[in-house]
Amino acid sequence: MTRAREDSHLVFDRVAEAYDAARPEYPEGLYVALEELSGRGLEGARVLDVGAGTGISTRGLLDRGARPVAVDRGGRMLSRLRARTACEALLADGNALPFRDGVADLVTYAQAWHWLDPVLSIAEAVRVLTPEGAVAGWWNSVDAGKADWLAACQVRLADSCEGYTGPALPGWSMPPIADAMGEAGLQVGETWVHWTRGVLLDDFLTDLRSHSYVATLAPEAADEVMSREGAELGKVFPDGRMTVPMRVYLAVGRKVPGGGG
Ligand SMILES: C[S@@+](CC[C@H](N)C(=O)[O-])C[C@H]1O[C@@H](n2cnc3c(N)ncnc32)[C@H](O)[C@@H]1O
């Protein structure tokens, strides 16, 4: 992960089309939990969506009345976002945000914080937030403990993808954003939102192709993983319609009134 952090935007730029076409949106419950833990509604909120990628999180925020600005280091990811998202989008580094102090109600990292510097990123977020502002990070992932076929799929991916990070690894856990927020003096809240994804097998495979651990394989090796998974998952879902247990981990760090964070 340390090496990948340097150039993850290049990895995602290689698979921007697949990402845009097949990654899932976030469930309604995530946005409800975000409002609860941040202590403010999204309507009218000035949000800096850092690591916005193709705009899945940005559009989710826009649809709920927020006023996001998208920030990403990946030019191809951002051009996908710009094609269908009605907001400002900046090619910039989340570790050095090109904004003045105190301009944002929320800084969000959807599926993105683990690619940034854990200390610099949060310090920058704290700097650009209003005194009542909050930082939020969340990750959508398969809930492999809920289905044997999904756990088996993760084990196969772990075996064939050197850069795999996920539930098949012993001791695997969500990125330590809550710790980073706490160390920055923020008041932290965490929750999990469970949901079920209905998805066509072909789209599930396209989604898989957009994950960094597949995107960093040689093209032939990635094709091999895709055709193997197509065959294996096709045995479980012969009509090509999948039901995938999912969960989103959300951590929110609020500035403490009068505090240092
Ligand atoms: C997994 S994608 C998440 C995209 C989107 N937020 C979503 O919910 O689908 C991670 C994104 O973080 C971006 N990224 C990585 N390092 C970054 C950095 N230092 N500053 C800004 N964006 C960065 C990558 O280019 C990529 O688009």
The ligand as an SDF file (V2000), in Angstrom:
LIG
                    3D

 27 29  0  0  0  0  0  0  0  0999 V2000
  -11.0720    4.2350   -5.1780 C   0  0  0  0  0  0  0  0  0  0  0  0
  -11.1750    5.8190   -5.9280 S   0  0  0  0  0  0  0  0  0  0  0  0
  -12.5660    6.5750   -5.1100 C   0  0  0  0  0  0  0  0  0  0  0  0
  -13.4160    7.4150   -6.0370 C   0  0  0  0  0  0  0  0  0  0  0  0
  -14.7430    7.9360   -5.4950 C   0  0  0  0  0  0  0  0  0  0  0  0
  -14.6090    8.7670   -4.3200 N   0  0  0  0  0  0  0  0  0  0  0  0
  -15.7580    6.8480   -5.2430 C   0  0  0  0  0  0  0  0  0  0  0  0
  -16.4530    6.9200   -4.2560 O   0  0  0  0  0  0  0  0  0  0  0  0
  -15.8770    5.9470   -6.0870 O   0  0  0  0  0  0  0  0  0  0  0  0
   -9.8000    6.6340   -5.2010 C   0  0  0  0  0  0  0  0  0  0  0  0
   -9.4540    7.9420   -5.8950 C   0  0  0  0  0  0  0  0  0  0  0  0
   -8.4880    8.6440   -5.1030 O   0  0  0  0  0  0  0  0  0  0  0  0
   -7.6680    9.3630   -5.9960 C   0  0  0  0  0  0  0  0  0  0  0  0
   -6.4400    9.7720   -5.3050 N   0  0  0  0  0  0  0  0  0  0  0  0
   -5.3970    9.0050   -4.9250 C   0  0  0  0  0  0  0  0  0  0  0  0
   -4.4690    9.7450   -4.2980 N   0  0  0  0  0  0  0  0  0  0  0  0
   -4.9410   11.0170   -4.2660 C   0  0  0  0  0  0  0  0  0  0  0  0
   -4.4400   12.2480   -3.7460 C   0  0  0  0  0  0  0  0  0  0  0  0
   -3.2570   12.3200   -3.1180 N   0  0  0  0  0  0  0  0  0  0  0  0
   -5.1890   13.3590   -3.8990 N   0  0  0  0  0  0  0  0  0  0  0  0
   -6.3910   13.3160   -4.5310 C   0  0  0  0  0  0  0  0  0  0  0  0
   -6.9120   12.1620   -5.0400 N   0  0  0  0  0  0  0  0  0  0  0  0
   -6.2010   11.0400   -4.9120 C   0  0  0  0  0  0  0  0  0  0  0  0
   -7.4500    8.4000   -7.1510 C   0  0  0  0  0  0  0  0  0  0  0  0
   -7.0460    9.0750   -8.3290 O   0  0  0  0  0  0  0  0  0  0  0  0
   -8.8490    7.7860   -7.2730 C   0  0  0  0  0  0  0  0  0  0  0  0
   -9.6360    8.4600   -8.2260 O   0  0  0  0  0  0  0  0  0  0  0  0
  1  2  1  0
  2  3  1  0
  2 10  1  0
  3  4  1  0
  4  5  1  0
  5  6  1  0
  5  7  1  0
  7  8  2  0
  7  9  1  0
 10 11  1  0
 11 12  1  0
 11 26  1  0
 12 13  1  0
 13 14  1  0
 13 24  1  0
 14 15  1  0
 14 23  1  0
 15 16  2  0
 16 17  1  0
 17 18  1  0
 17 23  2  0
 18 19  1  0
 18 20  2  0
 20 21  1  0
 21 22  2  0
 22 23  1  0
 24 25  1  0
 24 26  1  0
 26 27  1  0
M  CHG  2   2   1   9  -1
M  END
$$$$
